[in-house]
Amino acid sequence: MVDEVTGIEAIEAEVVVVGAGPTGLMLACELAQAGVDTLVLEQLAQRVEQVKGGGIQPRTAELLEMRGLLEPLEKRAPVRGAVGGHFATLPVPLDCSPWNTRHPYPIGLAQWEIEEVLEERATALGARILRGAAVTAVTQDADGVTAETADDRRVRAGWLVACDGGHSTVRRLVGASFPGRPGTRPGVLADVRLSSVSELVPREIGHMNTMMRQAGGYWAMTVPMRAGWYRFTFGPVGEGAVDRDTPVSREEIATALEALYGPETVLAEVKNSSRFTDATRQVEQYRQGRVLFAGDAAHIHPPLGGQGLNLGVQDAFNLGWKLAATVQGRAPEGLLDSYHTERHPVAAQVLHHTSAQRVLADPNPSEDVAALRDIVVDLLRLPDTNRHLAGLVSGLALAYPLPGDSGDSDGSDGSDGDGSGSHPLTGQRVPDVELITADGDLPVRLSALFREGHAVLLDLAGDLPQGLRLPERVDAVRAGYALGAEPLGADVLLIRPDGYVCWAATGPADPDALLAAIARHLVRPDAA
């Protein structure tokens, strides 16, 4: 409704998401799927078709598959060999196969294409997206948040989530502290078409180390995309003046290309370009009243290991179901605050190891750093070291320290047996095993049970009472393992909508303990 005097359009929503990047759109998908009236405000009038940070790590791929989003993304991805990720650009690929995943390799895809798929899903689920709506003011009270936009809109919502990037306007407007280290190493990211290339230009997508080059005072990573197009990332060797505001010129890109790849490499067209730095910062609190932060609005770090987009999308998976339960009055006490409790340490760890990678990846290393690189390369060739770092970078090693009681009656899981200890699977991701459900004859992937964004109570022993009453959005599934499936390590698992175990039992499960776990982790008893 438009006020006839002021000309301001008043809009209402249950949740407003600021920013239509991968984080904001994934969050909109999660909220809308849960039935939350969701509005996304995006300052850009149209999407920028830039390759940008488009690497999908294995754990993110698993989460996207749980919602049926991975297949449409894979159809768009350029051909890439079975090549592992990297740590600090070192030449030893990271091997994710020990982590029991169906997606052991990163998937390369332009960020704008990821956004396109997510936006299509979000709008199909009922989310509204307003473009050209730059937020200029944010105020909050005990009942909600009001956001004003430059195009004369006033939006009232119960909650606001800032997903508006590393230079978040919302973060500035609400005065959120963003401590950390400023950038000292500038870089340029450009999508370019080359009319001719020298033999030094990579011909196919391989391990990151094979696409790196240093020459003529520059470092660069050049990734071939489609039909003569490349993602060209470059910067000066060593630290330099950081200038993010000056537009990247065609001459600047052409000069770097020639210095790195010789005069035979000729720039034909620049589609888009941007500057970045190696700054490292993190919001101190992911929630301030009714305003929450996710993605780059909550954390920024050096672009090493392909972490940024994945960290934000995984923020959205963690926050979406919790915020939906809060909006709908189903959330147990403290559920929304667990978003900060769980995700802040995860981002802090990424900031920590990307800082280490920043030192190892220095294109102009000191003699000491060069020696350290040699030792780390040797360590990466050891299976245990490789597995550890692969789990770290891919996200497959992530486990949340969830509180709660075990469902076991005999202590066979290593707990105390009196309900005072947690099962070893609590907080862990669940591998995508094949199952035979009680109402089907064909194998079903575990990931397919999460298409609707519900929690899943997986009964693999058939011991739970048939008449056990569960709240809405907790789906009971009786199943057995398909032939050849590796056992999960428990007979009954209560799995959150984001694919992490919040309760498990080995041996006969106590129904009362199960219901208590649901009330603690998922749904308030009086809302069931």
C-alpha positions as CSV (number, residue, x, y, z in Angstrom):
1,M,0.0,0.0,0.0
2,V,1.3,3.5,-1.0
3,D,0.9,6.4,1.3
4,E,-0.7,9.2,-0.8
5,V,1.0,11.9,1.1
6,T,4.6,10.6,1.4
7,G,4.6,8.3,-1.6
8,I,6.2,5.6,0.5
9,E,5.1,2.0,-0.1
10,A,4.4,0.0,3.0
11,I,5.3,-3.7,2.8
12,E,5.0,-6.4,5.5
13,A,6.7,-9.8,5.8
14,E,7.5,-12.2,8.5
15,V,11.3,-12.1,7.6
16,V,13.1,-9.7,5.4
17,V,16.5,-10.8,4.0
18,V,18.8,-8.1,2.8
19,G,21.0,-9.3,-0.1
20,A,20.2,-11.6,-3.0
21,G,23.6,-13.4,-3.2
22,P,23.9,-17.1,-2.6
23,T,23.5,-16.8,1.2
24,G,20.4,-14.6,1.0
25,L,18.8,-16.7,-1.7
26,M,19.5,-20.0,0.1
27,L,18.1,-18.6,3.3
28,A,15.0,-17.4,1.4
29,C,14.6,-21.0,0.0
30,E,14.8,-22.4,3.5
31,L,12.4,-20.0,5.1
32,A,9.8,-20.1,2.2
33,Q,9.9,-23.9,2.2
34,A,9.0,-23.8,5.9
35,G,6.0,-21.6,5.1
36,V,7.5,-18.3,6.3
37,D,6.5,-15.1,4.4
38,T,9.9,-14.0,3.2
39,L,10.9,-10.8,1.4
40,V,14.4,-10.3,-0.1
41,L,15.7,-6.8,-0.7
42,E,18.5,-6.4,-3.2
43,Q,20.2,-3.1,-4.0
44,L,21.2,-4.1,-7.6
45,A,18.5,-3.6,-10.2
46,Q,19.7,-6.8,-12.0
47,R,22.1,-9.7,-11.3
48,V,25.8,-9.2,-12.2
49,E,26.8,-12.1,-14.4
50,Q,30.3,-12.5,-12.8
51,V,32.0,-15.8,-12.2
52,K,33.2,-14.6,-8.8
53,G,33.3,-17.1,-5.9
54,G,31.6,-20.1,-7.6
55,G,33.2,-23.1,-6.1
56,I,30.9,-25.6,-4.4
57,Q,32.7,-27.6,-1.7
58,P,31.7,-31.3,-0.9
59,R,29.7,-30.5,2.2
60,T,27.8,-27.7,0.5
61,A,27.0,-30.1,-2.3
62,E,25.6,-32.6,0.2
63,L,23.4,-30.0,1.7
64,L,22.1,-28.8,-1.7
65,E,21.4,-32.4,-2.7
66,M,19.2,-32.7,0.4
67,R,16.9,-30.0,-1.0
68,G,17.1,-31.3,-4.6
69,L,19.1,-28.3,-5.7
70,L,22.4,-30.0,-6.7
71,E,21.2,-31.6,-10.0
72,P,20.2,-28.3,-11.7
73,L,23.5,-26.7,-10.6
74,E,25.6,-29.7,-11.9
75,K,23.9,-29.4,-15.3
76,R,25.3,-25.9,-15.6
77,A,28.8,-26.7,-14.4
78,P,31.6,-26.7,-16.9
79,V,33.5,-30.0,-17.3
80,R,36.1,-30.5,-14.6
81,G,38.1,-33.6,-14.0
82,A,38.2,-35.6,-10.7
83,V,40.5,-33.1,-9.1
84,G,40.6,-32.4,-5.3
85,G,40.7,-29.0,-3.7
86,H,43.7,-27.3,-2.4
87,F,45.3,-25.9,0.7
88,A,47.3,-22.7,0.3
89,T,47.7,-23.4,-3.5
90,L,50.1,-26.2,-2.6
91,P,50.5,-28.9,-5.4
92,V,49.0,-31.8,-3.4
93,P,45.3,-32.2,-4.1
94,L,43.0,-32.7,-1.0
95,D,41.5,-36.1,-0.9
96,C,37.9,-36.2,0.5
97,S,37.2,-39.8,-0.2
98,P,38.0,-40.9,3.4
99,W,35.1,-38.8,4.6
100,N,32.5,-41.1,3.0
101,T,30.9,-38.6,0.7
102,R,29.3,-39.0,-2.7
103,H,30.8,-35.6,-3.7
104,P,34.6,-35.8,-3.1
105,Y,35.5,-33.1,-5.5
106,P,34.7,-29.4,-5.6
107,I,32.2,-28.2,-8.3
108,G,33.1,-25.1,-10.3
109,L,30.3,-22.9,-11.3
110,A,29.8,-19.2,-11.9
111,Q,28.3,-17.5,-8.9
112,W,25.6,-15.8,-11.0
113,E,24.4,-19.2,-12.2
114,I,24.2,-20.5,-8.6
115,E,22.2,-17.4,-7.8
116,E,19.9,-17.9,-10.7
117,V,19.0,-21.5,-9.7
118,L,18.5,-20.5,-6.0
119,E,16.3,-17.5,-7.0
120,E,14.2,-19.7,-9.2
121,R,13.6,-22.1,-6.3
122,A,13.0,-19.3,-3.8
123,T,10.3,-17.6,-5.9
124,A,8.7,-21.0,-6.7
125,L,8.3,-21.6,-3.0
126,G,6.7,-18.2,-2.5
127,A,9.5,-15.8,-1.5
128,R,9.3,-12.3,-2.9
129,I,12.4,-10.6,-4.3
130,L,12.6,-6.8,-4.8
131,R,15.5,-5.5,-6.8
132,G,16.8,-2.0,-6.9
133,A,15.8,-1.7,-3.2
134,A,18.9,-0.4,-1.4
135,V,18.4,-0.3,2.4
136,T,19.0,3.1,3.9
137,A,17.7,2.8,7.4
138,V,17.1,0.0,9.9
139,T,15.3,0.4,13.2
140,Q,14.1,-2.3,15.6
141,D,11.9,-2.6,18.6
142,A,10.6,-5.4,20.8
143,D,8.1,-6.6,18.2
144,G,10.1,-6.4,14.9
145,V,12.3,-4.5,12.5
146,T,11.6,-1.7,10.1
147,A,13.8,-1.2,7.0
148,E,13.6,1.8,4.7
149,T,14.9,1.7,1.1
150,A,16.2,4.3,-1.4
151,D,13.2,3.6,-3.7
152,D,10.7,4.8,-1.1
153,R,9.7,1.5,0.5
154,R,9.2,0.9,4.2
155,V,9.3,-2.8,5.1
156,R,8.1,-4.1,8.4
157,A,9.0,-7.6,9.5
158,G,9.4,-9.6,12.7
159,W,13.1,-10.4,11.8
160,L,15.8,-9.1,9.5
161,V,18.8,-11.1,8.3
162,A,21.7,-9.2,6.8
163,C,23.2,-11.1,3.9
164,D,24.5,-8.0,2.1
165,G,28.1,-8.8,1.8
166,G,31.5,-7.8,3.3
167,H,30.6,-4.1,3.1
168,S,27.2,-4.7,4.7
169,T,25.0,-1.6,4.9
170,V,22.9,-3.3,7.6
171,R,25.9,-4.0,9.7
172,R,26.9,-0.3,9.6
173,L,23.3,0.9,10.2
174,V,22.9,-1.1,13.4
175,G,26.5,-0.4,14.6
176,A,27.7,-4.0,14.7
177,S,31.3,-4.4,15.5
178,F,33.4,-6.0,12.8
179,P,36.9,-6.5,14.2
180,G,39.8,-8.1,12.4
181,R,42.7,-7.3,10.1
182,P,42.5,-4.9,7.2
183,G,43.7,-6.1,3.8
184,T,47.3,-5.5,2.7
185,R,47.4,-7.5,-0.6
186,P,45.2,-6.2,-3.4
187,G,43.8,-8.3,-6.2
188,V,41.6,-8.1,-9.2
189,L,39.0,-10.6,-10.4
190,A,37.9,-10.3,-14.0
191,D,35.8,-12.3,-16.5
192,V,37.7,-11.9,-19.8
193,R,37.5,-13.2,-23.4
194,L,40.9,-13.8,-25.1
195,S,41.2,-13.6,-28.8
196,S,44.5,-15.5,-28.8
197,V,46.5,-17.3,-26.1
198,S,50.1,-18.4,-25.5
199,E,51.1,-21.9,-24.5
200,L,51.3,-20.6,-20.9
201,V,47.5,-20.1,-20.6
202,P,45.7,-23.2,-19.0
203,R,43.6,-25.1,-21.5
204,E,41.4,-27.0,-18.9
205,I,40.2,-26.8,-15.4
206,G,42.6,-28.7,-13.2
207,H,44.0,-28.5,-9.7
208,M,44.4,-24.9,-8.6
209,N,48.2,-25.2,-8.5
210,T,48.3,-26.0,-12.2
211,M,46.4,-22.8,-13.0
212,M,48.6,-20.5,-10.9
213,R,51.5,-18.4,-12.5
214,Q,53.9,-15.8,-11.4
215,A,55.8,-13.5,-13.8
216,G,56.6,-9.9,-14.5
217,G,55.8,-8.7,-11.0
218,Y,52.4,-10.3,-10.9
219,W,50.8,-13.5,-9.6
220,A,47.7,-14.9,-11.3
221,M,45.2,-17.7,-11.5
222,T,43.5,-18.2,-14.9
223,V,40.6,-20.6,-15.2
224,P,39.2,-21.5,-18.6
225,M,35.4,-21.3,-18.6
226,R,33.5,-21.5,-21.9
227,A,34.1,-20.5,-25.5
228,G,37.3,-18.4,-25.0
229,W,36.2,-17.0,-21.7
230,Y,38.4,-17.1,-18.6
231,R,38.2,-16.1,-15.0
232,F,41.4,-14.1,-14.5
233,T,42.5,-13.4,-11.0
234,F,45.7,-11.4,-10.5
235,G,47.6,-9.0,-8.3
236,P,51.0,-7.6,-7.7
237,V,53.6,-9.8,-6.0
238,G,54.0,-8.7,-2.4
239,E,52.0,-6.2,-0.4
240,G,50.7,-3.0,-2.0
241,A,48.3,-0.1,-1.7
242,V,44.8,-1.3,-1.3
243,D,42.3,0.7,-3.4
244,R,38.9,-0.9,-3.8
245,D,37.1,2.2,-5.2
246,T,38.9,2.8,-8.4
247,P,37.3,0.9,-11.3
248,V,39.5,-1.7,-12.9
249,S,40.6,-0.5,-16.4
250,R,40.9,-2.6,-19.5
251,E,44.6,-1.4,-19.8
252,E,45.3,-2.7,-16.2
253,I,44.0,-6.2,-17.2
254,A,45.8,-6.2,-20.6
255,T,49.1,-5.2,-19.0
256,A,48.9,-8.0,-16.4
257,L,48.0,-10.6,-19.1
258,E,50.9,-9.7,-21.3
259,A,53.4,-9.6,-18.3
260,L,52.2,-13.1,-17.2
261,Y,51.5,-14.9,-20.5
262,G,53.4,-12.9,-23.1
263,P,52.3,-10.8,-26.1
264,E,50.6,-13.8,-27.8
265,T,47.9,-13.5,-25.2
266,V,45.5,-10.8,-26.4
267,L,42.6,-9.4,-24.5
268,A,39.4,-9.2,-26.6
269,E,36.7,-8.3,-24.1
270,V,36.2,-7.6,-20.4
271,K,32.7,-8.7,-19.2
272,N,33.1,-7.5,-15.7
273,S,35.7,-6.9,-13.0
274,S,36.1,-6.1,-9.4
275,R,38.8,-5.6,-6.7
276,F,39.3,-7.6,-3.5
277,T,41.8,-7.8,-0.6
278,D,42.9,-10.4,1.9
279,A,41.1,-8.6,4.8
280,T,40.0,-10.9,7.7
281,R,37.1,-9.8,9.9
282,Q,34.2,-11.3,11.9
283,V,31.1,-9.9,13.5
284,E,31.3,-10.4,17.3
285,Q,27.6,-11.4,17.6
286,Y,25.6,-13.0,14.8
287,R,22.4,-11.8,16.5
288,Q,21.6,-8.3,17.6
289,G,18.0,-8.2,18.9
290,R,15.9,-9.0,15.8
291,V,18.7,-8.5,13.3
292,L,20.9,-11.5,12.4
293,F,24.0,-11.7,10.2
294,A,25.0,-14.4,7.7
295,G,27.6,-14.9,4.9
296,D,30.1,-12.2,4.1
297,A,28.1,-9.7,6.3
298,A,29.2,-11.8,9.2
299,H,32.7,-12.8,8.1
300,I,35.3,-12.1,5.5
301,H,38.7,-13.7,4.9
302,P,41.4,-14.3,2.2
303,P,39.9,-16.1,-0.8
304,L,42.0,-19.3,-0.3
305,G,40.6,-22.8,-0.4
306,G,37.2,-21.7,-1.9
307,Q,35.5,-21.1,1.5
308,G,33.5,-17.9,1.2
309,L,30.4,-18.9,-0.7
310,N,30.2,-22.2,1.1
311,L,30.5,-20.7,4.5
312,G,27.6,-18.4,3.8
313,V,25.3,-21.1,2.3
314,Q,26.0,-23.3,5.3
315,D,25.1,-20.3,7.5
316,A,21.8,-20.3,5.7
317,F,21.1,-24.0,6.2
318,N,21.9,-23.6,9.9
319,L,19.8,-20.5,10.4
320,G,16.8,-21.2,8.1
321,W,15.0,-23.9,10.1
322,K,15.8,-22.3,13.4
323,L,14.4,-18.9,12.4
324,A,11.3,-20.5,10.8
325,A,10.6,-22.4,14.0
326,T,11.0,-19.1,16.0
327,V,8.7,-17.2,13.7
328,Q,6.0,-19.9,13.9
329,G,6.2,-20.2,17.6
330,R,7.6,-23.8,17.6
331,A,11.2,-23.1,18.7
332,P,12.4,-24.4,22.1
333,E,14.2,-21.9,24.3
334,G,17.6,-20.9,23.0
335,L,17.2,-22.4,19.5
336,L,17.7,-19.2,17.6
337,D,20.7,-18.2,19.8
338,S,22.3,-21.5,18.9
339,Y,22.8,-20.1,15.4
340,H,25.6,-17.9,16.8
341,T,26.8,-20.6,19.2
342,E,27.3,-23.1,16.4
343,R,28.3,-20.9,13.4
344,H,30.6,-18.3,14.9
345,P,33.3,-20.9,15.9
346,V,33.0,-22.4,12.4
347,A,33.8,-19.1,10.7
348,A,36.5,-18.3,13.2
349,Q,38.2,-21.6,12.3
350,V,38.0,-20.7,8.6
351,L,39.5,-17.3,9.3
352,H,42.2,-19.0,11.3
353,H,43.2,-21.5,8.6
354,T,42.9,-19.0,5.7
355,S,45.3,-16.8,7.6
356,A,47.7,-19.7,7.7
357,Q,47.2,-20.3,4.0
358,R,47.8,-16.6,3.3
359,V,51.4,-17.0,4.7
360,L,52.0,-20.3,2.8
361,A,50.6,-18.9,-0.5
362,D,52.7,-15.8,-0.5
363,P,53.9,-15.4,-4.1
364,N,57.1,-13.8,-2.9
365,P,58.0,-16.0,0.1
366,S,60.9,-15.5,2.4
367,E,63.5,-18.2,2.7
368,D,61.8,-19.3,5.9
369,V,58.4,-19.5,4.4
370,A,59.7,-21.4,1.4
371,A,61.2,-24.0,3.7
372,L,57.9,-24.2,5.6
373,R,56.1,-24.7,2.3
374,D,58.3,-27.7,1.5
375,I,57.6,-29.3,4.8
376,V,53.8,-28.7,4.5
377,V,53.8,-30.3,1.0
378,D,55.5,-33.4,2.5
379,L,52.9,-33.5,5.3
380,L,50.1,-33.2,2.8
381,R,51.3,-36.4,1.1
382,L,50.7,-38.2,4.4
383,P,47.1,-39.7,4.4
384,D,46.3,-38.5,7.9
385,T,47.4,-35.0,7.3
386,N,45.6,-34.9,4.0
387,R,42.4,-36.2,5.4
388,H,42.5,-33.7,8.2
389,L,42.9,-30.7,5.9
390,A,40.5,-32.1,3.3
391,G,37.8,-32.4,6.0
392,L,38.6,-28.8,7.2
393,V,38.4,-27.2,3.8
394,S,35.5,-29.2,2.4
395,G,33.4,-28.8,5.5
396,L,33.0,-32.6,5.8
397,A,34.7,-32.6,9.2
398,L,32.3,-30.2,10.8
399,A,30.5,-31.4,13.9
400,Y,28.5,-29.2,16.2
401,P,29.0,-29.6,20.0
402,L,25.3,-30.3,20.7
403,P,24.2,-30.7,24.3
404,G,21.7,-33.5,25.1
405,D,21.1,-36.9,26.5
406,S,21.8,-40.2,24.9
407,G,18.9,-42.5,24.0
408,D,20.8,-45.7,24.8
409,S,19.6,-47.9,27.7
410,D,22.8,-49.9,28.2
411,G,25.7,-47.5,27.7
412,S,26.8,-49.5,24.6
413,D,27.7,-46.2,22.8
414,G,30.2,-45.2,25.3
415,S,27.9,-43.0,27.3
416,D,27.1,-43.4,31.0
417,G,24.0,-45.5,30.2
418,D,21.8,-43.4,32.5
419,G,20.9,-40.8,30.0
420,S,23.6,-38.4,31.1
421,G,26.0,-38.8,28.1
422,S,25.7,-38.0,24.4
423,H,25.9,-40.6,21.7
424,P,29.1,-40.3,19.6
425,L,27.1,-39.4,16.5
426,T,25.5,-36.4,18.2
427,G,26.4,-33.3,16.3
428,Q,27.9,-35.2,13.3
429,R,26.8,-35.1,9.7
430,V,25.1,-38.2,8.3
431,P,26.6,-39.9,5.2
432,D,24.1,-40.3,2.3
433,V,23.6,-44.0,2.6
434,E,21.1,-46.0,0.6
435,L,18.1,-47.4,2.5
436,I,15.1,-49.6,1.9
437,T,12.1,-47.9,3.6
438,A,9.2,-49.8,5.1
439,D,6.9,-48.6,2.3
440,G,9.2,-49.2,-0.6
441,D,11.1,-51.9,-2.4
442,L,13.7,-49.7,-4.2
443,P,16.7,-48.1,-2.5
444,V,16.2,-44.6,-1.4
445,R,19.1,-42.2,-0.7
446,L,19.0,-40.7,2.8
447,S,19.4,-37.2,1.3
448,A,16.0,-37.7,-0.4
449,L,14.3,-37.8,3.0
450,F,15.1,-34.1,3.5
451,R,13.5,-32.6,0.4
452,E,10.8,-30.8,2.4
453,G,13.3,-29.4,4.9
454,H,11.9,-31.4,7.8
455,A,13.7,-33.1,10.6
456,V,13.9,-36.9,10.2
457,L,13.5,-39.6,12.8
458,L,15.2,-42.6,11.2
459,D,14.3,-46.0,12.9
460,L,16.7,-48.6,11.5
461,A,15.7,-51.3,14.1
462,G,11.9,-51.1,14.1
463,D,11.9,-50.8,17.9
464,L,10.0,-47.5,18.3
465,P,6.3,-47.7,19.1
466,Q,4.0,-47.5,16.1
467,G,1.8,-45.0,17.8
468,L,4.5,-42.6,18.8
469,R,3.2,-39.1,18.3
470,L,5.6,-36.7,16.7
471,P,5.2,-33.0,16.0
472,E,4.7,-31.5,12.6
473,R,7.9,-31.2,10.5
474,V,9.5,-34.3,12.2
475,D,9.1,-37.2,9.8
476,A,9.4,-40.7,11.1
477,V,11.0,-43.2,8.6
478,R,11.3,-46.9,9.3
479,A,14.0,-48.4,7.0
480,G,16.8,-50.9,6.6
481,Y,20.1,-50.7,4.8
482,A,20.2,-51.4,1.1
483,L,22.7,-54.0,0.0
484,G,26.2,-52.8,0.5
485,A,25.3,-49.7,2.5
486,E,27.7,-48.9,5.3
487,P,26.0,-48.8,8.7
488,L,25.6,-45.4,10.3
489,G,26.6,-46.5,13.8
490,A,23.2,-46.3,15.6
491,D,19.8,-47.9,15.5
492,V,17.7,-44.8,15.8
493,L,18.8,-41.3,14.7
494,L,17.1,-38.0,15.1
495,I,18.5,-35.8,12.3
496,R,18.0,-32.0,12.1
497,P,16.7,-30.4,8.9
498,D,20.4,-29.4,8.1
499,G,21.5,-33.0,8.2
500,Y,23.2,-33.1,11.6
501,V,22.4,-35.7,14.3
502,C,20.9,-34.2,17.4
503,W,20.0,-37.5,19.2
504,A,20.8,-41.2,18.6
505,A,20.5,-44.6,20.2
506,T,22.3,-47.9,19.8
507,G,20.1,-50.7,21.1
508,P,16.6,-50.3,22.4
509,A,15.7,-46.6,22.4
510,D,13.8,-44.9,25.2
511,P,10.7,-43.1,23.7
512,D,10.6,-40.7,26.5
513,A,14.2,-39.7,25.9
514,L,13.5,-39.3,22.2
515,L,10.5,-37.0,22.9
516,A,12.7,-35.0,25.3
517,A,15.3,-34.6,22.6
518,I,12.8,-33.4,20.2
519,A,11.6,-30.8,22.7
520,R,15.1,-29.8,23.4
521,H,16.5,-29.5,19.9
522,L,13.6,-29.1,17.5
523,V,10.0,-28.3,18.7
524,R,8.6,-27.0,22.0
525,P,6.4,-29.6,23.7
526,D,3.4,-27.2,23.8
527,A,3.8,-26.6,20.0
528,A,3.8,-30.3,19.1
